[in-house]
Amino acid sequence: MANAPTHNDHFERHRAAVLIPTYNNAGTLGAVLSEVLTYTSHIIVVNDGATDETLAVLEQYPGLQLVSYSPNRGKGTALRRGFSYALQQGYHYVITMDADGQHFATDLPAMVQQIEEQPGALIIGARNLQQENMPGKNTTANKISNFWFWVTTGLKGPDTQSGYRLYPLLRMGKMNFFCTKYEFEIEVLVRSAWKGIKVNWTPVKVYYPPPEERVSHFRPFRDFVRISILNTVLVLVTFLYIKPRDFIRFLLKKENWKRMWKEEVLKAEESNVRKAASIGFGVFMGIVPIWGAQLLVAILVSIKLKLNKALVLLSAHISTPPFTPFIMFAGFYTGRIWMGQTAKDLVFKDGITFQTFRDNMLQFIVGSITLAVLAGIAAWLLSWMLLGMFRKEKKNG
């Protein structure tokens, strides 16, 4: 008689299950299932339209919970259907593992422990990316993914591409996802962070077989294109909606104003000149017409120039709705200074043509740059004078 799973009570207490999506992994799936069964019997397998001997393997494990369909629809679809099934069965958490044998069931107790230590968090199993047989392209792709995750969420992490994860299904709620392939694992991370779900990492082991033994369904060209498109969309949504939304939420909380004043404005070790320069630069970046990239450029330049990043970002939100239309209007009319007799009013008397659009756009861009420079200088001077009046600088020995 087989021994009872060692951690079944932990899984049952937290209403957790192991979710394993699989597609043509018959050669490794049996070993993965046997290993997981030593820890828990709460296993959900999603058969994503396998055409090999997967069904024959699954028949050897009659106690499994199975979601099966055809044809193959991609890992994202498999995970989404697995999430839905798990919720229907009353589970609050699922731990996802790959069926190719690269993940170790020995890390399951540590993953379940995270439910107690960080309830409601989405936990990613961080791999050792320097170990033997780790594909070089995987390491590079992971660094790129980590960077874009930071851009879209402000969170830094060691491994955003690991499929070994703990998902808090109840906290995720009824989120409507769009991706169906590998890029889903990026979408679910970013959108969970946007939703306010804590994202964290815990170390896990990983096995990468030699190249000649490796089986992968990742299609480099198609999947990289899909991931690139997704990241582009996520960045646009971040800077056009998420950042302004979070900024407005920040301003609506009184305690945030007190903390910002104490920690950033009154920061003793920072000079008035640097603070004023941070405010002036932030105002400049908020107005300069590089739509969709203003905050990203502001962050990168403020890091390079060692400015106060909090003050830069706060000031850059000068163009946040509902102020945006007024700033655009002011930029357009500031452009009249440079256009001379060809200056336009903000009307399209002869209809919207390429020529009228080009003429109006030129006036707007030139005027917005001029307004950004003037407003930045004015903000810097005004901030410097006010800081000199209300804040004493710390004198160095």
Secondary structure as GFF3:
##gff-version 3
##sequence-region A 1 397
A	DSSP	alpha_helix	8	13	.	.	.	ID=ss1
A	DSSP	beta_strand	16	22	.	.	.	ID=ss2
A	DSSP	alpha_helix	26	37	.	.	.	ID=ss3
A	DSSP	beta_strand	43	48	.	.	.	ID=ss4
A	DSSP	alpha_helix	54	58	.	.	.	ID=ss5
A	DSSP	beta_strand	65	69	.	.	.	ID=ss6
A	DSSP	alpha_helix	75	88	.	.	.	ID=ss7
A	DSSP	beta_strand	93	96	.	.	.	ID=ss8
A	DSSP	three_ten_helix	105	107	.	.	.	ID=ss9
A	DSSP	alpha_helix	108	117	.	.	.	ID=ss10
A	DSSP	beta_strand	122	126	.	.	.	ID=ss11
A	DSSP	alpha_helix	136	153	.	.	.	ID=ss12
A	DSSP	beta_strand	165	168	.	.	.	ID=ss13
A	DSSP	alpha_helix	169	172	.	.	.	ID=ss14
A	DSSP	alpha_helix	184	194	.	.	.	ID=ss15
A	DSSP	beta_strand	199	203	.	.	.	ID=ss16
A	DSSP	three_ten_helix	211	213	.	.	.	ID=ss17
A	DSSP	alpha_helix	220	237	.	.	.	ID=ss18
A	DSSP	pi_helix	238	242	.	.	.	ID=ss19
A	DSSP	alpha_helix	243	251	.	.	.	ID=ss20
A	DSSP	alpha_helix	254	260	.	.	.	ID=ss21
A	DSSP	pi_helix	261	265	.	.	.	ID=ss22
A	DSSP	alpha_helix	272	287	.	.	.	ID=ss23
A	DSSP	alpha_helix	294	305	.	.	.	ID=ss24
A	DSSP	alpha_helix	309	316	.	.	.	ID=ss25
A	DSSP	three_ten_helix	317	319	.	.	.	ID=ss26
A	DSSP	alpha_helix	324	334	.	.	.	ID=ss27
A	DSSP	alpha_helix	336	339	.	.	.	ID=ss28
A	DSSP	three_ten_helix	340	342	.	.	.	ID=ss29
A	DSSP	alpha_helix	354	390	.	.	.	ID=ss30
###
